[in-house]
C-alpha cells in the first residue's frame, strides 16, 4: 500500500503515518530519488523493499507502540527507548 503523502526526513522517506518507508546513506540521496521517481516508480520501489532485512521500524520496549521516525520517547506511555 502506497501512502497518500511522503516527506524526506533524516536520510529517509517517511509516510504520512510516520513510518519510515526507505532509508538512504545521505540526505542528498534521499532527496534525489524522492524528486527523480514518479509515483508509480516509488510504489514499485517500496514494493520491492517490503520485507527488507533493514526495516527501521522501532517499537516501545514497554508497551509495544510504534515509534515515530527518529523518536525514542513513546507517545503512548512516555518510556525512553534510547538504546545505549
Buried (B, 14 or more C-beta within 10 A) or exposed (E): EEBEEBBBBEBBBBBEEBBBBBBBEEEEEBBEBBEEBEEEEBBEBBEEBEEEEEEEEBEBBEEEBBBBBBEBEBEEEEBEBEEE
